[in-house]
Amino acid sequence: MPKSNNPFTETPKHKSSKEIPKTYNVSLYDHLQGGNTINFIQARSMGISQLDSQIAQIRKFTTIYTRDVRINALRYLEYSLHPFIN
């Protein structure tokens, strides 16, 4: 019987400390690196669901800045790799 290729049963390879994990959404990280901010509306238009969990993955290796944005009765979070200037 051929060996199944299950990523959860394979032994993890040693990573150097300089390697960035690839568990995050690369297009989201590229968007943020370009100096852009993102909120859930923009994320949906980019095809990204569960923005908060994607941001949590990126926060494991870099700082993400967050601010509350309110438009009328709607409140949402906006994320950036750079500090927000008020």
All heavy atoms as an XYZ file, in Angstrom:
704
protein
N       0.842     -1.174      0.000
C       0.000      0.000      0.000
C       0.892      1.243      0.000
O       1.810      1.361      0.807
C      -0.882     -0.058      1.249
C      -1.839      1.078      1.371
S      -2.952      0.766      2.762
C      -4.451      1.155      1.966
N       0.638      2.232     -0.866
C       1.480      3.421     -0.925
C       1.307      4.275      0.339
O       0.245      4.336      0.922
C       0.997      4.166     -2.160
C      -0.331      3.624     -2.480
C      -0.406      2.245     -1.890
N       2.383      4.933      0.711
C       2.368      5.800      1.880
C       1.552      7.052      1.573
O       1.723      7.681      0.534
C       3.806      6.187      2.230
C       3.906      7.080      3.423
C       5.363      7.438      3.664
C       5.435      8.502      4.735
N       6.778      8.973      4.922
N       0.639      7.383      2.483
C      -0.172      8.584      2.261
C       0.649      9.821      2.589
O       1.527      9.795      3.439
C      -1.434      8.542      3.120
O      -1.075      8.629      4.485
N       0.353     10.880      1.911
C       1.082     12.125      2.103
C       0.254     13.044      2.987
O      -0.358     13.986      2.526
C       1.359     12.772      0.750
C       2.327     13.931      0.882
O       2.918     14.134      1.928
N       2.475     14.676     -0.188
N       0.226     12.766      4.295
C      -0.532     13.556      5.240
C       0.391     14.561      5.901
O       1.327     14.181      6.602
C      -1.164     12.630      6.286
C      -2.089     13.371      7.220
O      -2.019     14.581      7.337
N      -2.950     12.635      7.888
N       0.147     15.857      5.740
C       1.046     16.856      6.308
C       1.049     16.865      7.833
O       1.959     17.366      8.454
C       0.525     18.177      5.755
C      -0.887     17.913      5.410
C      -0.956     16.460      5.022
N       0.020     16.300      8.460
C      -0.059     16.310      9.915
C       0.729     15.175     10.553
O       0.994     15.203     11.737
C      -1.520     16.257     10.369
C      -2.311     17.435      9.872
C      -3.218     17.301      8.850
C      -2.118     18.688     10.416
C      -3.936     18.377      8.391
C      -2.825     19.777      9.961
C      -3.733     19.625      8.948
N       1.101     14.169      9.781
C       1.842     13.050     10.340
C       3.325     13.111     10.029
O       4.093     12.369     10.609
C       1.288     11.711      9.816
O       1.389     11.711      8.397
C      -0.143     11.510     10.251
N       3.726     13.984      9.136
C       5.135     14.101      8.794
C       5.880     14.805      9.924
O       5.332     15.656     10.622
C       5.309     14.903      7.506
C       4.757     14.189      6.297
C       4.914     15.019      5.039
O       5.601     16.053      5.078
O       4.349     14.624      4.025
N       7.131     14.452     10.107
C       7.920     15.106     11.139
C       8.301     16.494     10.675
O       8.685     16.690      9.514
C       9.203     14.301     11.445
O       9.937     14.145     10.238
C       8.872     12.951     12.034
N       8.167     17.491     11.556
C       8.496     18.855     11.134
C       9.989     19.013     10.905
O      10.806     18.422     11.599
C       8.038     19.710     12.321
C       7.943     18.794     13.477
C       7.706     17.413     12.923
N      10.323     19.801      9.901
C      11.712     20.081      9.589
C      12.173     21.268     10.419
O      11.404     22.159     10.745
C      11.865     20.387      8.095
C      11.492     19.218      7.223
C      11.592     19.576      5.774
C      11.149     18.391      4.924
N      11.085     18.732      3.528
N      13.456     21.277     10.765
C      14.008     22.374     11.552
C      14.036     23.640     10.698
O      14.532     23.637      9.581
C      15.417     22.024     12.024
C      16.062     23.124     12.789
N      15.617     23.504     14.033
C      17.095     23.941     12.489
C      16.350     24.509     14.457
N      17.252     24.792     13.543
N      13.483     24.719     11.261
C      13.477     25.993     10.557
C      14.491     26.920     11.198
O      14.658     26.924     12.404
C      12.102     26.649     10.658
C      11.010     25.913      9.945
C       9.724     26.678     10.080
C       8.603     25.981      9.367
N       7.351     26.692      9.509
N      15.133     27.708     10.389
C      16.024     28.709     10.960
C      15.169     29.833     11.533
O      14.028     30.038     11.132
C      16.983     29.251      9.903
O      16.298     30.095      9.016
N      15.712     30.573     12.454
C      14.943     31.631     13.116
C      14.615     32.783     12.167
O      13.742     33.578     12.457
C      15.715     32.151     14.317
O      16.946     32.696     13.888
N      15.312     32.881     11.040
C      15.059     33.969     10.099
C      13.922     33.663      9.131
O      13.458     34.546      8.432
C      16.328     34.288      9.318
C      17.407     34.889     10.189
C      18.613     35.267      9.370
C      19.670     35.875     10.272
N      20.847     36.294      9.537
N      13.483     32.416      9.068
C      12.403     32.064      8.156
C      11.077     32.567      8.699
O      10.808     32.465      9.886
C      12.322     30.541      7.976
C      13.395     29.974      7.098
C      13.207     28.491      6.874
O      12.054     28.053      6.733
O      14.202     27.774      6.852
N      10.261     33.104      7.837
C       8.941     33.573      8.215
C       7.949     32.454      7.906
O       7.969     31.890      6.817
C       8.564     34.851      7.434
C       9.526     35.983      7.802
C       7.133     35.256      7.699
C       9.342     37.230      7.000
N       7.083     32.124      8.852
C       6.125     31.047      8.602
C       5.165     31.420      7.483
O       4.806     32.582      7.329
C       5.388     30.901      9.934
C       5.595     32.196     10.628
C       6.915     32.730     10.149
N       4.751     30.453      6.717
C       3.873     30.705      5.582
C       2.431     30.288      5.869
O       1.696     29.921      4.976
C       4.377     29.949      4.345
C       5.749     30.396      3.892
C       5.741     31.824      3.431
C       7.111     32.248      2.925
N       7.231     33.632      2.643
N       2.023     30.346      7.150
C       0.653     29.975      7.488
C      -0.309     31.134      7.289
O      -1.507     30.956      7.349
C       0.565     29.507      8.949
O       1.055     30.564      9.784
C       1.369     28.252      9.179
N       0.210     32.327      7.059
C      -0.636     33.485      6.873
C      -1.020     33.640      5.398
O      -0.456     32.998      4.522
C       0.062     34.745      7.381
C       1.337     35.055      6.645
C       1.331     35.846      5.510
C       2.551     34.537      7.074
C       2.488     36.116      4.823
C       3.718     34.802      6.393
C       3.683     35.589      5.271
O       4.831     35.845      4.584
N      -1.926     34.521      5.156
C      -2.366     34.822      3.802
C      -1.342     35.767      3.162
O      -1.197     36.911      3.585
C      -3.752     35.470      3.868
C      -4.358     35.656      2.517
O      -3.703     36.140      1.602
N      -5.594     35.270      2.372
N      -0.628     35.299      2.175
C       0.458     36.063      1.555
C      -0.063     37.328      0.885
O       0.559     38.392      0.986
C       1.232     35.186      0.546
C       2.297     35.995     -0.172
C       1.851     33.993      1.251
N      -1.213     37.265      0.234
C      -1.735     38.463     -0.429
C      -2.110     39.538      0.589
O      -1.924     40.727      0.338
C      -2.933     38.123     -1.309
O      -4.002     37.618     -0.547
N      -2.596     39.128      1.760
C      -2.908     40.087      2.821
C      -1.635     40.749      3.328
O      -1.568     41.972      3.464
C      -3.638     39.383      3.967
C      -3.851     40.204      5.238
C      -4.682     41.438      4.949
C      -4.498     39.352      6.307
N      -0.613     39.966      3.573
C       0.653     40.511      4.073
C       1.288     41.437      3.032
O       1.787     42.518      3.378
C       1.607     39.390      4.455
C       2.859     39.876      5.126
C       2.802     40.485      6.372
C       4.091     39.742      4.512
C       3.954     40.946      6.990
C       5.248     40.196      5.129
C       5.168     40.802      6.369
O       6.308     41.257      6.974
N       1.251     41.067      1.768
C       1.784     41.932      0.705
C       1.020     43.255      0.648
O       1.606     44.317      0.436
C       1.720     41.234     -0.648
C       2.734     40.111     -0.773
O       3.683     40.064      0.044
O       2.563     39.270     -1.673
N      -0.298     43.189      0.821
C      -1.137     44.384      0.823
C      -0.711     45.322      1.949
O      -0.559     46.528      1.743
C      -2.602     43.977      0.974
C      -3.560     45.127      1.050
N      -3.959     45.824     -0.066
C      -4.174     45.708      2.109
C      -4.801     46.782      0.302
N      -4.942     46.734      1.620
N      -0.500     44.764      3.144
C      -0.091     45.575      4.295
C       1.329     46.113      4.134
O       1.617     47.242      4.529
C      -0.213     44.761      5.582
C      -1.632     44.408      6.005
C      -1.617     43.439      7.174
C      -2.432     45.654      6.341
N       2.211     45.323      3.552
C       3.588     45.770      3.336
C       3.665     46.940      2.355
O       4.599     47.726      2.391
C       4.454     44.630      2.823
C       5.057     43.818      3.917
C       6.156     42.924      3.390
O       6.034     42.361      2.300
N       7.215     42.786      4.150
N       2.688     47.051      1.496
C       2.648     48.150      0.539
C       2.242     49.471      1.173
O       2.036     50.456      0.470
N       2.093     49.499      2.507
C       1.702     50.729      3.200
C       0.211     50.924      3.291
O      -0.257     51.978      3.710
N      -0.548     49.919      2.905
C      -2.004     50.006      2.928
C      -2.562     49.542      4.266
O      -1.915     48.811      4.998
C      -2.591     49.123      1.818
C      -2.075     49.513      0.468
O      -2.153     50.660      0.073
N      -1.521     48.554     -0.245
N      -3.774     49.967      4.545
C      -4.513     49.444      5.683
C      -5.555     48.473      5.147
O      -5.800     48.418      3.930
C      -5.220     50.569      6.459
O      -6.162     51.206      5.592
C      -4.223     51.583      6.983
N      -6.177     47.728      6.060
C      -7.230     46.810      5.628
C      -8.297     46.720      6.705
O      -8.000     46.807      7.892
C      -6.671     45.416      5.273
C      -7.719     44.593      4.542
C      -6.167     44.692      6.512
C      -7.186     43.582      3.596
N      -9.527     46.583      6.273
C     -10.653     46.327      7.161
C     -11.433     45.158      6.579
O     -11.080     44.630      5.518
C     -11.523     47.577      7.333
C     -12.092     48.076      6.019
O     -12.621     47.306      5.227
N     -11.974     49.376      5.783
N     -12.491     44.726      7.272
C     -13.186     43.527      6.818
C     -13.861     43.701      5.465
O     -13.976     42.745      4.704
C     -14.187     43.043      7.881
C     -15.483     43.808      7.906
C     -16.590     43.320      7.241
C     -15.594     44.991      8.603
C     -17.787     44.009      7.254
C     -16.784     45.684      8.633
C     -17.887     45.202      7.961
N     -14.262     44.916      5.131
C     -14.912     45.148      3.834
C     -13.904     44.967      2.701
O     -14.170     44.300      1.704
C     -15.542     46.553      3.793
C     -16.646     46.665      4.845
C     -16.093     46.862      2.401
C     -17.133     48.070      5.080
N     -12.721     45.551      2.862
C     -11.671     45.402      1.862
C     -11.207     43.953      1.769
O     -10.933     43.454      0.682
C     -10.484     46.297      2.211
C     -10.794     47.770      2.159
C      -9.725     48.595      2.844
O      -9.135     48.166      3.828
N      -9.489     49.793      2.323
N     -11.119     43.295      2.925
C     -10.676     41.899      2.941
C     -11.649     41.015      2.167
O     -11.228     40.142      1.403
C     -10.539     41.407      4.376
N     -12.933     41.233      2.356
C     -13.929     40.444      1.618
C     -13.799     40.645      0.121
O     -13.908     39.700     -0.649
C     -15.353     40.816      2.057
C     -15.705     40.372      3.445
C     -15.879     38.869      3.472
N     -15.979     38.400      4.824
C     -17.012     37.754      5.315
N     -18.038     37.491      4.549
N     -16.999     37.353      6.553
N     -13.536     41.875     -0.303
C     -13.392     42.129     -1.740
C     -12.128     41.475     -2.300
O     -12.054     41.197     -3.487
C     -13.401     43.629     -2.036
O     -12.239     44.231     -1.546
N     -11.134     41.203     -1.421
C      -9.918     40.511     -1.841
C     -10.074     38.992     -1.736
O      -9.140     38.258     -2.049
C      -8.739     40.943     -0.954
C      -8.304     42.375     -1.158
S      -7.057     42.905      0.053
C      -5.716     41.797     -0.317
N     -11.240     38.538     -1.275
C     -11.468     37.108     -1.143
C     -10.948     36.528      0.168
O     -10.781     35.324      0.289
N     -10.693     37.383      1.145
C     -10.176     36.944      2.440
C     -11.323     36.884      3.435
O     -11.972     37.897      3.704
C      -9.088     37.912      2.960
C      -7.932     37.984      1.978
C      -8.625     37.518      4.352
C      -6.949     39.091      2.260
N     -11.574     35.699      3.960
C     -12.575     35.568      5.009
C     -11.856     35.418      6.340
O     -10.672     35.090      6.380
C     -13.490     34.374      4.741
O     -12.730     33.192      4.709
N     -12.546     35.681      7.416
C     -11.992     35.590      8.768
C     -10.720     36.417      8.907
O      -9.649     35.922      9.250
C     -11.749     34.139      9.154
C     -13.003     33.310      9.133
C     -12.746     31.864      9.473
O     -11.610     31.434      9.567
N     -13.813     31.117      9.660
N     -10.852     37.697      8.650
C      -9.712     38.613      8.701
C      -9.032     38.586     10.061
O      -7.804     38.612     10.135
C     -10.163     40.037      8.366
C      -9.086     41.122      8.418
C      -7.979     40.830      7.415
C      -9.696     42.480      8.169
N      -9.803     38.507     11.135
C      -9.193     38.526     12.462
C      -8.242     37.357     12.692
O      -7.173     37.516     13.282
C     -10.254     38.575     13.559
C     -11.267     37.458     13.447
O     -11.370     36.838     12.373
O     -11.969     37.197     14.447
N      -8.566     36.183     12.192
C      -7.661     35.039     12.366
C      -6.433     35.155     11.457
O      -5.334     34.744     11.834
C      -8.383     33.716     12.125
O      -8.848     33.639     10.805
N      -6.588     35.749     10.282
C      -5.449     35.976      9.399
C      -4.488     36.995     10.021
O      -3.266     36.825      9.968
C      -5.906     36.471      8.026
C      -6.730     35.475      7.249
C      -5.907     34.288      6.793
O      -4.705     34.382      6.601
N      -6.561     33.161      6.629
N      -5.041     38.031     10.637
C      -4.223     39.035     11.311
C      -3.500     38.403     12.501
O      -2.330     38.696     12.760
C      -5.086     40.239     11.755
C      -5.583     41.021     10.516
C      -4.335     41.142     12.716
C      -4.510     41.723      9.717
N      -4.169     37.519     13.217
C      -3.547     36.837     14.365
C      -2.328     36.032     13.918
O      -1.322     35.972     14.637
C      -4.564     35.944     15.056
N      -2.398     35.410     12.755
C      -1.247     34.657     12.240
C      -0.076     35.583     11.929
O       1.075     35.271     12.210
C      -1.642     33.871     10.980
C      -2.587     32.732     11.227
C      -1.955     31.656     12.081
O      -0.790     31.331     11.909
N      -2.724     31.132     13.015
N      -0.354     36.735     11.352
C       0.703     37.692     11.016
C       1.289     38.299     12.287
O       2.490     38.547     12.367
C       0.169     38.777     10.060
C      -0.228     38.148      8.722
C       1.213     39.881      9.835
C      -0.922     39.083      7.772
N       0.456     38.491     13.313
C       0.932     39.051     14.581
C       1.948     38.158     15.284
O       2.660     38.613     16.166
C      -0.246     39.266     15.524
C      -0.932     40.571     15.329
C      -1.847     40.907     16.486
N      -2.297     42.262     16.339
C      -3.561     42.623     16.305
N      -4.518     41.730     16.443
N      -3.876     43.888     16.162
N       2.032     36.913     14.894
C       2.985     35.998     15.519
C       4.427     36.364     15.188
O       5.337     35.990     15.895
C       2.708     34.553     15.096
C       1.435     34.012     15.700
C       1.200     32.597     15.264
C      -0.099     32.061     15.844
N      -0.352     30.687     15.400
N       4.642     37.090     14.078
C       6.011     37.422     13.696
C       6.249     38.898     13.427
O       7.374     39.302     13.147
C       6.479     36.588     12.497
C       5.710     36.826     11.234
C       6.093     37.796     10.338
C       4.603     36.056     10.940
C       5.386     38.014      9.171
C       3.895     36.257      9.772
C       4.285     37.246      8.891
N       5.233     39.745     13.546
C       5.431     41.185     13.371
C       4.337     41.949     14.115
O       3.339     41.368     14.525
C       5.441     41.583     11.877
O       5.884     42.931     11.755
C       4.085     41.424     11.229
N       4.539     43.236     14.271
C       3.572     44.085     14.961
C       2.511     44.550     13.984
O       2.827     45.014     12.888
C       4.272     45.316     15.571
O       5.291     44.862     16.450
C       3.297     46.189     16.316
N       1.271     44.419     14.401
C       0.134     44.921     13.628
C      -0.553     45.989     14.473
O      -0.851     45.757     15.641
C      -0.884     43.799     13.312
C      -0.254     42.709     12.458
C      -2.141     44.355     12.648
C      -0.037     43.086     11.017
N      -0.792     47.148     13.895
C      -1.470     48.235     14.583
C      -2.951     48.178     14.237
O      -3.329     47.870     13.106
C      -0.874     49.580     14.175
C       0.569     49.696     14.582
C       1.593     49.336     13.708
C       0.911     50.129     15.854
C       2.920     49.420     14.086
C       2.238     50.210     16.245
C       3.234     49.850     15.358
O       4.547     49.932     15.748
N      -3.777     48.498     15.234
C      -5.227     48.398     15.077
C      -5.879     49.691     15.540
O      -5.426     50.304     16.509
C      -5.776     47.236     15.934
O      -5.072     46.045     15.609
C      -7.254     47.019     15.692
N      -6.934     50.082     14.859
C      -7.733     51.210     15.328
C      -9.204     50.936     15.058
O      -9.560     50.215     14.125
C      -7.299     52.515     14.692
C      -7.649     52.648     13.232
C      -7.286     54.023     12.721
N      -7.445     54.091     11.270
C      -7.138     55.136     10.552
N      -6.662     56.216     11.130
N      -7.301     55.131      9.241
N     -10.049     51.535     15.898
C     -11.497     51.460     15.708
C     -11.917     52.528     14.713
O     -11.476     53.679     14.805
C     -12.246     51.738     17.011
C     -12.365     50.520     17.886
O     -12.297     49.402     17.360
O     -12.536     50.698     19.105
N     -12.769     52.161     13.793
C     -13.331     53.104     12.841
C     -14.840     53.031     12.996
O     -15.418     51.949     13.007
C     -12.909     52.759     11.395
C     -13.571     53.701     10.415
C     -11.404     52.811     11.255
N     -15.461     54.187     13.127
C     -16.919     54.245     13.258
C     -17.488     55.109     12.138
O     -17.061     56.243     11.938
C     -17.330     54.825     14.601
C     -17.012     53.923     15.754
C     -17.411     54.571     17.061
N     -17.037     53.700     18.143
C     -17.900     53.007     18.861
N     -19.183     53.091     18.608
N     -17.481     52.238     19.840
N     -18.420     54.549     11.432
C     -19.156     55.286     10.411
C     -20.627     55.105     10.739
O     -21.152     53.991     10.656
C     -18.835     54.779      8.996
C     -17.357     54.977      8.698
C     -19.711     55.489      7.970
C     -16.914     54.433      7.363
N     -21.265     56.207     11.145
C     -22.641     56.187     11.642
C     -22.740     55.174     12.783
O     -22.055     55.308     13.768
C     -23.633     55.907     10.518
C     -23.612     57.011      9.474
O     -23.332     58.163      9.793
N     -23.868     56.664      8.234
N     -23.535     54.145     12.658
C     -23.692     53.154     13.730
C     -22.788     51.947     13.523
O     -22.760     51.046     14.352
C     -25.145     52.705     13.803
N     -22.051     51.922     12.440
C     -21.194     50.783     12.128
C     -19.799     50.979     12.715
O     -19.174     52.013     12.542
C     -21.086     50.605     10.608
C     -20.283     49.417     10.105
C     -20.951     48.110     10.507
C     -20.128     49.482      8.608
N     -19.324     49.964     13.434
C     -17.986     49.999     14.026
C     -17.192     48.819     13.485
O     -17.673     47.691     13.481
C     -18.077     49.886     15.537
C     -16.747     49.833     16.220
C     -16.940     49.614     17.724
N     -15.686     49.213     18.299
C     -15.351     47.969     18.603
N     -16.195     46.997     18.426
N     -14.178     47.692     19.113
N     -15.978     49.066     13.025
C     -15.115     47.986     12.566
C     -13.666     48.320     12.878
O     -13.327     49.433     13.249
C     -15.318     47.689     11.084
C     -15.012     48.840     10.153
C     -13.742     49.011      9.632
C     -16.002     49.734      9.776
C     -13.460     50.055      8.779
C     -15.719     50.780      8.922
C     -14.451     50.931      8.428
O     -14.167     51.962      7.594
N     -12.792     47.314     12.756
C     -11.369     47.484     13.022
C     -10.611     47.633     11.717
O     -10.947     47.010     10.710
C     -10.824     46.285     13.795
C     -11.382     46.090     15.192
C     -10.849     44.795     15.791
C     -11.042     47.258     16.085
N      -9.584     48.448     11.761
C      -8.707     48.642     10.619
C      -7.291     48.276     11.063
O      -6.884     48.611     12.177
C      -8.774     50.096     10.167
C      -8.070     50.358      8.871
C      -8.334     51.762      8.359
O      -8.390     52.704      9.166
O      -8.481     51.904      7.151
N      -6.552     47.579     10.216
C      -5.232     47.055     10.564
C      -4.173     47.637      9.642
O      -4.435     47.907      8.473
C      -5.212     45.530     10.423
C      -6.250     44.836     11.247
C      -7.459     44.439     10.686
C      -6.038     44.570     12.589
C      -8.417     43.786     11.448
C      -6.979     43.910     13.354
C      -8.169     43.536     12.780
O      -9.115     42.888     13.534
N      -2.950     47.783     10.203
C      -1.827     48.319      9.432
C      -0.514     47.808     10.009
O      -0.445     47.452     11.185
C      -1.843     49.841      9.498
O      -0.702     50.388      8.880
N       0.528     47.773      9.188
C       1.866     47.466      9.681
C       2.555     48.712     10.226
O       3.595     48.627     10.870
C       2.730     46.870      8.560
C       2.399     45.461      8.126
C       3.290     45.038      6.967
C       2.542     44.486      9.268
N       1.974     49.884      9.975
C       2.559     51.139     10.397
C       1.628     51.814     11.405
O       0.402     51.695     11.291
C       2.767     52.066      9.194
C       3.557     51.418      8.107
N       4.915     51.190      8.204
C       3.181     50.897      6.917
C       5.336     50.580      7.115
N       4.303     50.376      6.311
N       2.172     52.547     12.375
C       1.316     53.226     13.364
C       0.377     54.214     12.696
O       0.727     54.854     11.696
C       2.297     53.951     14.270
C       3.640     53.384     13.974
C       3.581     52.787     12.610
N      -0.815     54.323     13.254
C      -1.798     55.290     12.750
C      -1.483     56.662     13.329
O      -1.113     56.791     14.492
C      -3.223     54.883     13.154
C      -3.687     53.630     12.474
C      -3.697     52.425     13.148
C      -4.106     53.651     11.163
C      -4.138     51.261     12.529
C      -4.537     52.492     10.522
C      -4.541     51.300     11.214
N      -1.617     57.691     12.518
C      -1.403     59.063     12.966
C      -2.785     59.703     13.101
O      -3.550     59.734     12.140
C      -0.544     59.853     11.963
C       0.821     59.173     11.837
C      -0.399     61.294     12.398
C       1.685     59.731     10.742
N      -3.065     60.184     14.273
C      -4.396     60.786     14.507
C      -4.451     62.206     14.092
O      -3.742     63.028     14.151
C      -4.788     60.652     15.988
C      -5.031     59.190     16.325
O      -5.386     58.405     15.460
N      -4.827     58.861     17.566
